[in-house]
Amino acid sequence: MTHTQATEVLNYFGKCDNCQYPATAFVVAQTLSNGSVARELIAICALPCGWQSAVHHTPMTTTGPPH
């Protein structure tokens, strides 16, 4: 049995590969029956064009206190 959880990435600023509209990204984490966790970053077009893809995350903002 696996458990899947999706968490939105708030500092993702990518665009759809099909229509260039802004995309939303989620970290999808699957906890497998052996206890290991597989994570993947998935981006989805904010318009209904249907595009979604695994992507790399390059944050443009940071979390935590300013330096």
N, CA, C and O atoms as a Tripos MOL2 file, in Angstrom:
@<TRIPOS>MOLECULE
protein
  268   267    67     0     0
PROTEIN
NO_CHARGES

@<TRIPOS>ATOM
      1 N           0.8430   -1.1800    0.0000 N.3       1 MET1
      2 CA          0.0000    0.0000    0.0000 C.3       1 MET1
      3 C           0.8900    1.2460    0.0000 C.2       1 MET1
      4 O           1.9190    1.2830    0.6740 O.2       1 MET1
      5 N           0.4900    2.2420   -0.7470 N.am      2 THR2
      6 CA          1.2330    3.4940   -0.7960 C.3       2 THR2
      7 C           0.3370    4.6360   -0.3260 C.2       2 THR2
      8 O          -0.8910    4.5620   -0.3750 O.2       2 THR2
      9 N           0.9980    5.6830    0.1250 N.am      3 HIS3
     10 CA          0.2970    6.8970    0.5320 C.3       3 HIS3
     11 C           0.8470    8.0270   -0.3270 C.2       3 HIS3
     12 O           2.0630    8.1810   -0.4410 O.2       3 HIS3
     13 N          -0.0360    8.8200   -0.9340 N.am      4 THR4
     14 CA          0.3840    9.9160   -1.8070 C.3       4 THR4
     15 C          -0.0900   11.2390   -1.2230 C.2       4 THR4
     16 O          -1.2310   11.3730   -0.7800 O.2       4 THR4
     17 N           0.8190   12.2180   -1.2330 N.am      5 GLN5
     18 CA          0.4880   13.5610   -0.7490 C.3       5 GLN5
     19 C           1.0450   14.5780   -1.7300 C.2       5 GLN5
     20 O           2.1860   14.4560   -2.1750 O.2       5 GLN5
     21 N           0.2330   15.5930   -2.0720 N.am      6 ALA6
     22 CA          0.6740   16.6660   -2.9650 C.3       6 ALA6
     23 C           0.6900   17.9760   -2.1940 C.2       6 ALA6
     24 O          -0.2740   18.3170   -1.5080 O.2       6 ALA6
     25 N           1.8080   18.7170   -2.3130 N.am      7 THR7
     26 CA          1.9670   19.9960   -1.6410 C.3       7 THR7
     27 C           2.3320   21.0480   -2.6770 C.2       7 THR7
     28 O           3.2850   20.8690   -3.4350 O.2       7 THR7
     29 N           1.5840   22.1400   -2.7140 N.am      8 GLU8
     30 CA          1.8560   23.1920   -3.6940 C.3       8 GLU8
     31 C           3.1800   23.8850   -3.3920 C.2       8 GLU8
     32 O           3.5140   24.1320   -2.2330 O.2       8 GLU8
     33 N           3.9270   24.1930   -4.4440 N.am      9 VAL9
     34 CA          5.1790   24.9360   -4.3310 C.3       9 VAL9
     35 C           4.8380   26.3980   -4.5980 C.2       9 VAL9
     36 O           4.4990   26.7670   -5.7230 O.2       9 VAL9
     37 N           4.9290   27.2230   -3.5680 N.am     10 LEU10
     38 CA          4.4830   28.6100   -3.6800 C.3      10 LEU10
     39 C           5.4700   29.5030   -4.4180 C.2      10 LEU10
     40 O           5.0800   30.5450   -4.9460 O.2      10 LEU10
     41 N           6.7430   29.1150   -4.4640 N.am     11 ASN11
     42 CA          7.7310   29.9580   -5.1500 C.3      11 ASN11
     43 C           8.1650   29.3430   -6.4790 C.2      11 ASN11
     44 O           9.3320   29.4270   -6.8590 O.2      11 ASN11
     45 N           7.2190   28.7270   -7.1790 N.am     12 TYR12
     46 CA          7.4760   28.1970   -8.5240 C.3      12 TYR12
     47 C           6.9340   29.2010   -9.5330 C.2      12 TYR12
     48 O           5.7760   29.6090   -9.4470 O.2      12 TYR12
     49 N           7.7740   29.6000  -10.4950 N.am     13 PHE13
     50 CA          7.3760   30.6300  -11.4520 C.3      13 PHE13
     51 C           7.5550   30.1580  -12.8950 C.2      13 PHE13
     52 O           7.8460   30.9650  -13.7780 O.2      13 PHE13
     53 N           7.3860   28.8720  -13.1360 N.am     14 GLY14
     54 CA          7.5390   28.3410  -14.4810 C.3      14 GLY14
     55 C           6.3270   28.6220  -15.3490 C.2      14 GLY14
     56 O           5.2920   29.0970  -14.8820 O.2      14 GLY14
     57 N           6.4890   28.3150  -16.6190 N.am     15 LYS15
     58 CA          5.4020   28.5120  -17.5830 C.3      15 LYS15
     59 C           5.0800   27.1990  -18.2890 C.2      15 LYS15
     60 O           5.9040   26.2870  -18.3580 O.2      15 LYS15
     61 N           3.8760   27.1330  -18.8040 N.am     16 CYS16
     62 CA          3.4070   25.9750  -19.5650 C.3      16 CYS16
     63 C           4.2560   25.8170  -20.8220 C.2      16 CYS16
     64 O           4.5160   26.7990  -21.5170 O.2      16 CYS16
     65 N           4.6860   24.6030  -21.1200 N.am     17 ASP17
     66 CA          5.4550   24.3440  -22.3340 C.3      17 ASP17
     67 C           4.6050   24.4610  -23.6030 C.2      17 ASP17
     68 O           5.1440   24.6720  -24.6890 O.2      17 ASP17
     69 N           3.2820   24.3250  -23.4740 N.am     18 ASN18
     70 CA          2.4140   24.3950  -24.6490 C.3      18 ASN18
     71 C           1.9980   25.8210  -24.9970 C.2      18 ASN18
     72 O           2.1200   26.2400  -26.1490 O.2      18 ASN18
     73 N           1.5040   26.5740  -24.0020 N.am     19 CYS19
     74 CA          0.9140   27.8780  -24.3050 C.3      19 CYS19
     75 C           1.6400   29.0480  -23.6370 C.2      19 CYS19
     76 O           1.2590   30.2010  -23.8400 O.2      19 CYS19
     77 N           2.6690   28.7730  -22.8500 N.am     20 GLN20
     78 CA          3.4720   29.7890  -22.1570 C.3      20 GLN20
     79 C           2.7110   30.5450  -21.0690 C.2      20 GLN20
     80 O           3.1860   31.5730  -20.5890 O.2      20 GLN20
     81 N           1.5370   30.0500  -20.6740 N.am     21 TYR21
     82 CA          0.8010   30.6430  -19.5620 C.3      21 TYR21
     83 C           1.4710   30.1990  -18.2580 C.2      21 TYR21
     84 O           2.0900   29.1350  -18.2400 O.2      21 TYR21
     85 N           1.3760   30.9660  -17.1710 N.am     22 PRO22
     86 CA          1.9900   30.5350  -15.9110 C.3      22 PRO22
     87 C           1.4950   29.1560  -15.4680 C.2      22 PRO22
     88 O           0.3350   28.7920  -15.6660 O.2      22 PRO22
     89 N           2.4040   28.4150  -14.8710 N.am     23 ALA23
     90 CA          2.0940   27.0730  -14.3920 C.3      23 ALA23
     91 C           2.1240   27.0410  -12.8700 C.2      23 ALA23
     92 O           2.7480   27.8890  -12.2330 O.2      23 ALA23
     93 N           1.4530   26.0700  -12.3030 N.am     24 THR24
     94 CA          1.4500   25.8060  -10.8740 C.3      24 THR24
     95 C           2.2120   24.5030  -10.6640 C.2      24 THR24
     96 O           2.1140   23.5900  -11.4830 O.2      24 THR24
     97 N           2.9710   24.4090   -9.5710 N.am     25 ALA25
     98 CA          3.7430   23.1960   -9.3260 C.3      25 ALA25
     99 C           3.3920   22.5870   -7.9740 C.2      25 ALA25
    100 O           3.0260   23.2860   -7.0290 O.2      25 ALA25
    101 N           3.5150   21.2730   -7.9110 N.am     26 PHE26
    102 CA          3.2590   20.5140   -6.6950 C.3      26 PHE26
    103 C           4.3720   19.4970   -6.5040 C.2      26 PHE26
    104 O           4.8530   18.9010   -7.4670 O.2      26 PHE26
    105 N           4.7780   19.3030   -5.2530 N.am     27 VAL27
    106 CA          5.6570   18.1860   -4.9210 C.3      27 VAL27
    107 C           4.7310   17.0300   -4.5900 C.2      27 VAL27
    108 O           3.9190   17.1170   -3.6690 O.2      27 VAL27
    109 N           4.8560   15.9480   -5.3440 N.am     28 VAL28
    110 CA          4.0510   14.7640   -5.1070 C.3      28 VAL28
    111 C           4.9490   13.7520   -4.4070 C.2      28 VAL28
    112 O           5.9400   13.2890   -4.9730 O.2      28 VAL28
    113 N           4.5930   13.4140   -3.1740 N.am     29 ALA29
    114 CA          5.3870   12.4770   -2.3810 C.3      29 ALA29
    115 C           4.5940   11.1870   -2.1930 C.2      29 ALA29
    116 O           3.4510   11.2070   -1.7380 O.2      29 ALA29
    117 N           5.2170   10.0740   -2.5470 N.am     30 GLN30
    118 CA          4.6020    8.7640   -2.3580 C.3      30 GLN30
    119 C           5.4000    8.0090   -1.3160 C.2      30 GLN30
    120 O           6.5990    7.7860   -1.4840 O.2      30 GLN30
    121 N           4.7310    7.6120   -0.2280 N.am     31 THR31
    122 CA          5.3550    6.7800    0.7910 C.3      31 THR31
    123 C           5.0140    5.3330    0.4410 C.2      31 THR31
    124 O           3.8460    4.9430    0.4230 O.2      31 THR31
    125 N           6.0420    4.5550    0.1660 N.am     32 LEU32
    126 CA          5.8570    3.1680   -0.2530 C.3      32 LEU32
    127 C           5.7350    2.2550    0.9580 C.2      32 LEU32
    128 O           6.0350    2.6590    2.0820 O.2      32 LEU32
    129 N           5.2970    1.0330    0.7270 N.am     33 SER33
    130 CA          5.0670    0.0990    1.8260 C.3      33 SER33
    131 C           6.3440   -0.2360    2.5960 C.2      33 SER33
    132 O           6.2660   -0.6390    3.7560 O.2      33 SER33
    133 N           7.5120   -0.0820    1.9830 N.am     34 ASN34
    134 CA          8.7680   -0.3540    2.6930 C.3      34 ASN34
    135 C           9.2610    0.8610    3.4790 C.2      34 ASN34
    136 O          10.3340    0.8080    4.0780 O.2      34 ASN34
    137 N           8.4950    1.9550    3.4860 N.am     35 GLY35
    138 CA          8.8440    3.1470    4.2390 C.3      35 GLY35
    139 C           9.6180    4.1930    3.4530 C.2      35 GLY35
    140 O           9.7890    5.3140    3.9320 O.2      35 GLY35
    141 N          10.0870    3.8570    2.2670 N.am     36 SER36
    142 CA         10.8160    4.8410    1.4660 C.3      36 SER36
    143 C           9.8360    5.8480    0.8600 C.2      36 SER36
    144 O           8.6520    5.5620    0.6800 O.2      36 SER36
    145 N          10.3630    7.0330    0.5520 N.am     37 VAL37
    146 CA          9.5320    8.1090    0.0030 C.3      37 VAL37
    147 C          10.1050    8.5200   -1.3470 C.2      37 VAL37
    148 O          11.2950    8.8130   -1.4610 O.2      37 VAL37
    149 N           9.2570    8.5390   -2.3620 N.am     38 ALA38
    150 CA          9.6350    9.0020   -3.7010 C.3      38 ALA38
    151 C           8.9620   10.3470   -3.9250 C.2      38 ALA38
    152 O           7.7480   10.4780   -3.7650 O.2      38 ALA38
    153 N           9.7680   11.3610   -4.3010 N.am     39 ARG39
    154 CA          9.2280   12.7060   -4.5320 C.3      39 ARG39
    155 C           9.4550   13.1230   -5.9840 C.2      39 ARG39
    156 O          10.4820   12.8110   -6.5860 O.2      39 ARG39
    157 N           8.4690   13.8350   -6.5280 N.am     40 GLU40
    158 CA          8.5770   14.3380   -7.8910 C.3      40 GLU40
    159 C           7.8990   15.7010   -7.9380 C.2      40 GLU40
    160 O           6.8530   15.9050   -7.3210 O.2      40 GLU40
    161 N           8.5000   16.6310   -8.6760 N.am     41 LEU41
    162 CA          7.9170   17.9530   -8.8550 C.3      41 LEU41
    163 C           7.1440   17.9530  -10.1680 C.2      41 LEU41
    164 O           7.7110   17.7090  -11.2330 O.2      41 LEU41
    165 N           5.8510   18.2260  -10.0830 N.am     42 ILE42
    166 CA          4.9660   18.2100  -11.2530 C.3      42 ILE42
    167 C           4.4090   19.6170  -11.4570 C.2      42 ILE42
    168 O           3.8780   20.2180  -10.5230 O.2      42 ILE42
    169 N           4.5280   20.1410  -12.6750 N.am     43 ALA43
    170 CA          3.9470   21.4370  -13.0200 C.3      43 ALA43
    171 C           2.7070   21.2040  -13.8700 C.2      43 ALA43
    172 O           2.6550   20.2760  -14.6770 O.2      43 ALA43
    173 N           1.7120   22.0610  -13.6760 N.am     44 ILE44
    174 CA          0.4280   21.9630  -14.3770 C.3      44 ILE44
    175 C           0.0700   23.3500  -14.8940 C.2      44 ILE44
    176 O           0.2050   24.3370  -14.1710 O.2      44 ILE44
    177 N          -0.3850   23.4300  -16.1380 N.am     45 CYS45
    178 CA         -0.8050   24.7110  -16.7160 C.3      45 CYS45
    179 C          -1.9740   25.2820  -15.9230 C.2      45 CYS45
    180 O          -2.9010   24.5590  -15.5600 O.2      45 CYS45
    181 N          -1.9220   26.5930  -15.6570 N.am     46 ALA46
    182 CA         -3.0080   27.2530  -14.9340 C.3      46 ALA46
    183 C          -4.2320   27.4720  -15.8230 C.2      46 ALA46
    184 O          -5.3030   27.8120  -15.3200 O.2      46 ALA46
    185 N          -4.0860   27.2840  -17.1350 N.am     47 LEU47
    186 CA         -5.2220   27.3010  -18.0570 C.3      47 LEU47
    187 C          -5.6020   25.8520  -18.3540 C.2      47 LEU47
    188 O          -4.8160   24.9460  -18.0770 O.2      47 LEU47
    189 N          -6.7710   25.6200  -18.9030 N.am     48 PRO48
    190 CA         -7.1850   24.2380  -19.1510 C.3      48 PRO48
    191 C          -6.6300   23.6370  -20.4470 C.2      48 PRO48
    192 O          -7.3360   22.8810  -21.1140 O.2      48 PRO48
    193 N          -5.3850   23.9540  -20.8190 N.am     49 CYS49
    194 CA         -4.8360   23.3680  -22.0480 C.3      49 CYS49
    195 C          -4.4590   21.8960  -21.8530 C.2      49 CYS49
    196 O          -4.2840   21.1620  -22.8260 O.2      49 CYS49
    197 N          -4.3350   21.4670  -20.5820 N.am     50 GLY50
    198 CA         -4.0820   20.0570  -20.3100 C.3      50 GLY50
    199 C          -2.6260   19.6960  -20.1020 C.2      50 GLY50
    200 O          -2.3320   18.5360  -19.8130 O.2      50 GLY50
    201 N          -1.6980   20.6380  -20.2360 N.am     51 TRP51
    202 CA         -0.2790   20.3310  -20.0950 C.3      51 TRP51
    203 C           0.0730   20.0630  -18.6440 C.2      51 TRP51
    204 O          -0.3840   20.7620  -17.7390 O.2      51 TRP51
    205 N           0.8830   19.0510  -18.4360 N.am     52 GLN52
    206 CA          1.5170   18.8010  -17.1470 C.3      52 GLN52
    207 C           2.7780   18.0110  -17.4000 C.2      52 GLN52
    208 O           2.8580   17.2330  -18.3500 O.2      52 GLN52
    209 N           3.7760   18.2160  -16.5350 N.am     53 SER53
    210 CA          5.0570   17.5610  -16.7550 C.3      53 SER53
    211 C           5.8760   17.5740  -15.4780 C.2      53 SER53
    212 O           5.6960   18.4410  -14.6230 O.2      53 SER53
    213 N           6.7660   16.6200  -15.3560 N.am     54 ALA54
    214 CA          7.7650   16.6640  -14.2900 C.3      54 ALA54
    215 C           8.7500   17.7760  -14.6510 C.2      54 ALA54
    216 O           9.1400   17.9010  -15.8130 O.2      54 ALA54
    217 N           9.1510   18.5740  -13.6820 N.am     55 VAL55
    218 CA         10.0250   19.7210  -13.9310 C.3      55 VAL55
    219 C          11.1050   19.7860  -12.8540 C.2      55 VAL55
    220 O          11.0410   19.0860  -11.8440 O.2      55 VAL55
    221 N          12.0960   20.6420  -13.0910 N.am     56 HIS56
    222 CA         13.1190   20.9430  -12.0970 C.3      56 HIS56
    223 C          12.7550   22.2520  -11.4330 C.2      56 HIS56
    224 O          12.2450   23.1630  -12.0850 O.2      56 HIS56
    225 N          13.0120   22.3520  -10.1440 N.am     57 HIS57
    226 CA         12.6560   23.5480   -9.4020 C.3      57 HIS57
    227 C          13.8820   24.4290   -9.2240 C.2      57 HIS57
    228 O          14.8840   24.0140   -8.6430 O.2      57 HIS57
    229 N          13.7880   25.6340   -9.7270 N.am     58 THR58
    230 CA         14.8150   26.6490   -9.5130 C.3      58 THR58
    231 C          14.1320   27.7980   -8.7910 C.2      58 THR58
    232 O          13.5090   28.6450   -9.4320 O.2      58 THR58
    233 N          14.2390   27.8440   -7.4650 N.am     59 PRO59
    234 CA         13.5130   28.8810   -6.7310 C.3      59 PRO59
    235 C          14.0400   30.2790   -7.0240 C.2      59 PRO59
    236 O          15.2440   30.4910   -7.1650 O.2      59 PRO59
    237 N          13.1130   31.2250   -7.1120 N.am     60 MET60
    238 CA         13.4780   32.6180   -7.3230 C.3      60 MET60
    239 C          13.3490   33.3930   -6.0190 C.2      60 MET60
    240 O          13.7360   34.5590   -5.9390 O.2      60 MET60
    241 N          12.8090   32.7450   -5.0110 N.am     61 THR61
    242 CA         12.6880   33.3490   -3.6960 C.3      61 THR61
    243 C          13.2180   32.3430   -2.6850 C.2      61 THR61
    244 O          13.3670   31.1610   -2.9940 O.2      61 THR61
    245 N          13.4950   32.8070   -1.5020 N.am     62 THR62
    246 CA         13.9700   31.9210   -0.4540 C.3      62 THR62
    247 C          12.9890   31.9340    0.6990 C.2      62 THR62
    248 O          12.1690   32.8430    0.8310 O.2      62 THR62
    249 N          13.0850   30.9180    1.5270 N.am     63 THR63
    250 CA         12.2790   30.8870    2.7410 C.3      63 THR63
    251 C          13.2000   31.1620    3.9120 C.2      63 THR63
    252 O          14.3980   30.8880    3.8430 O.2      63 THR63
    253 N          12.6620   31.6870    4.9610 N.am     64 GLY64
    254 CA         13.4670   31.9720    6.1380 C.3      64 GLY64
    255 C          13.7890   33.4380    6.2350 C.2      64 GLY64
    256 O          13.3730   34.2380    5.3970 O.2      64 GLY64
    257 N          14.5340   33.7860    7.2640 N.am     65 PRO65
    258 CA         14.8510   35.1970    7.4840 C.3      65 PRO65
    259 C          15.7960   35.7480    6.4160 C.2      65 PRO65
    260 O          16.6110   35.0020    5.8720 O.2      65 PRO65
    261 N          15.6990   37.0410    6.1110 N.am     66 PRO66
    262 CA         16.6040   37.6390    5.1320 C.3      66 PRO66
    263 C          18.0330   37.6540    5.6620 C.2      66 PRO66
    264 O          18.2490   37.6830    6.8740 O.2      66 PRO66
    265 N          19.0050   37.6340    4.7590 N.am     67 HIS67
    266 CA         20.4190   37.6180    5.1530 C.3      67 HIS67
    267 C          20.9710   39.0160    5.1820 C.2      67 HIS67
    268 O          22.1470   39.2090    5.4910 O.2      67 HIS67
@<TRIPOS>BOND
     1     1     2 1
     2     2     3 1
     3     3     4 2
     4     3     5 am
     5     5     6 1
     6     6     7 1
     7     7     8 2
     8     7     9 am
     9     9    10 1
    10    10    11 1
    11    11    12 2
    12    11    13 am
    13    13    14 1
    14    14    15 1
    15    15    16 2
    16    15    17 am
    17    17    18 1
    18    18    19 1
    19    19    20 2
    20    19    21 am
    21    21    22 1
    22    22    23 1
    23    23    24 2
    24    23    25 am
    25    25    26 1
    26    26    27 1
    27    27    28 2
    28    27    29 am
    29    29    30 1
    30    30    31 1
    31    31    32 2
    32    31    33 am
    33    33    34 1
    34    34    35 1
    35    35    36 2
    36    35    37 am
    37    37    38 1
    38    38    39 1
    39    39    40 2
    40    39    41 am
    41    41    42 1
    42    42    43 1
    43    43    44 2
    44    43    45 am
    45    45    46 1
    46    46    47 1
    47    47    48 2
    48    47    49 am
    49    49    50 1
    50    50    51 1
    51    51    52 2
    52    51    53 am
    53    53    54 1
    54    54    55 1
    55    55    56 2
    56    55    57 am
    57    57    58 1
    58    58    59 1
    59    59    60 2
    60    59    61 am
    61    61    62 1
    62    62    63 1
    63    63    64 2
    64    63    65 am
    65    65    66 1
    66    66    67 1
    67    67    68 2
    68    67    69 am
    69    69    70 1
    70    70    71 1
    71    71    72 2
    72    71    73 am
    73    73    74 1
    74    74    75 1
    75    75    76 2
    76    75    77 am
    77    77    78 1
    78    78    79 1
    79    79    80 2
    80    79    81 am
    81    81    82 1
    82    82    83 1
    83    83    84 2
    84    83    85 am
    85    85    86 1
    86    86    87 1
    87    87    88 2
    88    87    89 am
    89    89    90 1
    90    90    91 1
    91    91    92 2
    92    91    93 am
    93    93    94 1
    94    94    95 1
    95    95    96 2
    96    95    97 am
    97    97    98 1
    98    98    99 1
    99    99   100 2
   100    99   101 am
   101   101   102 1
   102   102   103 1
   103   103   104 2
   104   103   105 am
   105   105   106 1
   106   106   107 1
   107   107   108 2
   108   107   109 am
   109   109   110 1
   110   110   111 1
   111   111   112 2
   112   111   113 am
   113   113   114 1
   114   114   115 1
   115   115   116 2
   116   115   117 am
   117   117   118 1
   118   118   119 1
   119   119   120 2
   120   119   121 am
   121   121   122 1
   122   122   123 1
   123   123   124 2
   124   123   125 am
   125   125   126 1
   126   126   127 1
   127   127   128 2
   128   127   129 am
   129   129   130 1
   130   130   131 1
   131   131   132 2
   132   131   133 am
   133   133   134 1
   134   134   135 1
   135   135   136 2
   136   135   137 am
   137   137   138 1
   138   138   139 1
   139   139   140 2
   140   139   141 am
   141   141   142 1
   142   142   143 1
   143   143   144 2
   144   143   145 am
   145   145   146 1
   146   146   147 1
   147   147   148 2
   148   147   149 am
   149   149   150 1
   150   150   151 1
   151   151   152 2
   152   151   153 am
   153   153   154 1
   154   154   155 1
   155   155   156 2
   156   155   157 am
   157   157   158 1
   158   158   159 1
   159   159   160 2
   160   159   161 am
   161   161   162 1
   162   162   163 1
   163   163   164 2
   164   163   165 am
   165   165   166 1
   166   166   167 1
   167   167   168 2
   168   167   169 am
   169   169   170 1
   170   170   171 1
   171   171   172 2
   172   171   173 am
   173   173   174 1
   174   174   175 1
   175   175   176 2
   176   175   177 am
   177   177   178 1
   178   178   179 1
   179   179   180 2
   180   179   181 am
   181   181   182 1
   182   182   183 1
   183   183   184 2
   184   183   185 am
   185   185   186 1
   186   186   187 1
   187   187   188 2
   188   187   189 am
   189   189   190 1
   190   190   191 1
   191   191   192 2
   192   191   193 am
   193   193   194 1
   194   194   195 1
   195   195   196 2
   196   195   197 am
   197   197   198 1
   198   198   199 1
   199   199   200 2
   200   199   201 am
   201   201   202 1
   202   202   203 1
   203   203   204 2
   204   203   205 am
   205   205   206 1
   206   206   207 1
   207   207   208 2
   208   207   209 am
   209   209   210 1
   210   210   211 1
   211   211   212 2
   212   211   213 am
   213   213   214 1
   214   214   215 1
   215   215   216 2
   216   215   217 am
   217   217   218 1
   218   218   219 1
   219   219   220 2
   220   219   221 am
   221   221   222 1
   222   222   223 1
   223   223   224 2
   224   223   225 am
   225   225   226 1
   226   226   227 1
   227   227   228 2
   228   227   229 am
   229   229   230 1
   230   230   231 1
   231   231   232 2
   232   231   233 am
   233   233   234 1
   234   234   235 1
   235   235   236 2
   236   235   237 am
   237   237   238 1
   238   238   239 1
   239   239   240 2
   240   239   241 am
   241   241   242 1
   242   242   243 1
   243   243   244 2
   244   243   245 am
   245   245   246 1
   246   246   247 1
   247   247   248 2
   248   247   249 am
   249   249   250 1
   250   250   251 1
   251   251   252 2
   252   251   253 am
   253   253   254 1
   254   254   255 1
   255   255   256 2
   256   255   257 am
   257   257   258 1
   258   258   259 1
   259   259   260 2
   260   259   261 am
   261   261   262 1
   262   262   263 1
   263   263   264 2
   264   263   265 am
   265   265   266 1
   266   266   267 1
   267   267   268 2
@<TRIPOS>SUBSTRUCTURE
     1 MET1         2 RESIDUE 1 A MET
     2 THR2         6 RESIDUE 1 A THR
     3 HIS3        10 RESIDUE 1 A HIS
     4 THR4        14 RESIDUE 1 A THR
     5 GLN5        18 RESIDUE 1 A GLN
     6 ALA6        22 RESIDUE 1 A ALA
     7 THR7        26 RESIDUE 1 A THR
     8 GLU8        30 RESIDUE 1 A GLU
     9 VAL9        34 RESIDUE 1 A VAL
    10 LEU10       38 RESIDUE 1 A LEU
    11 ASN11       42 RESIDUE 1 A ASN
    12 TYR12       46 RESIDUE 1 A TYR
    13 PHE13       50 RESIDUE 1 A PHE
    14 GLY14       54 RESIDUE 1 A GLY
    15 LYS15       58 RESIDUE 1 A LYS
    16 CYS16       62 RESIDUE 1 A CYS
    17 ASP17       66 RESIDUE 1 A ASP
    18 ASN18       70 RESIDUE 1 A ASN
    19 CYS19       74 RESIDUE 1 A CYS
    20 GLN20       78 RESIDUE 1 A GLN
    21 TYR21       82 RESIDUE 1 A TYR
    22 PRO22       86 RESIDUE 1 A PRO
    23 ALA23       90 RESIDUE 1 A ALA
    24 THR24       94 RESIDUE 1 A THR
    25 ALA25       98 RESIDUE 1 A ALA
    26 PHE26      102 RESIDUE 1 A PHE
    27 VAL27      106 RESIDUE 1 A VAL
    28 VAL28      110 RESIDUE 1 A VAL
    29 ALA29      114 RESIDUE 1 A ALA
    30 GLN30      118 RESIDUE 1 A GLN
    31 THR31      122 RESIDUE 1 A THR
    32 LEU32      126 RESIDUE 1 A LEU
    33 SER33      130 RESIDUE 1 A SER
    34 ASN34      134 RESIDUE 1 A ASN
    35 GLY35      138 RESIDUE 1 A GLY
    36 SER36      142 RESIDUE 1 A SER
    37 VAL37      146 RESIDUE 1 A VAL
    38 ALA38      150 RESIDUE 1 A ALA
    39 ARG39      154 RESIDUE 1 A ARG
    40 GLU40      158 RESIDUE 1 A GLU
    41 LEU41      162 RESIDUE 1 A LEU
    42 ILE42      166 RESIDUE 1 A ILE
    43 ALA43      170 RESIDUE 1 A ALA
    44 ILE44      174 RESIDUE 1 A ILE
    45 CYS45      178 RESIDUE 1 A CYS
    46 ALA46      182 RESIDUE 1 A ALA
    47 LEU47      186 RESIDUE 1 A LEU
    48 PRO48      190 RESIDUE 1 A PRO
    49 CYS49      194 RESIDUE 1 A CYS
    50 GLY50      198 RESIDUE 1 A GLY
    51 TRP51      202 RESIDUE 1 A TRP
    52 GLN52      206 RESIDUE 1 A GLN
    53 SER53      210 RESIDUE 1 A SER
    54 ALA54      214 RESIDUE 1 A ALA
    55 VAL55      218 RESIDUE 1 A VAL
    56 HIS56      222 RESIDUE 1 A HIS
    57 HIS57      226 RESIDUE 1 A HIS
    58 THR58      230 RESIDUE 1 A THR
    59 PRO59      234 RESIDUE 1 A PRO
    60 MET60      238 RESIDUE 1 A MET
    61 THR61      242 RESIDUE 1 A THR
    62 THR62      246 RESIDUE 1 A THR
    63 THR63      250 RESIDUE 1 A THR
    64 GLY64      254 RESIDUE 1 A GLY
    65 PRO65      258 RESIDUE 1 A PRO
    66 PRO66      262 RESIDUE 1 A PRO
    67 HIS67      266 RESIDUE 1 A HIS
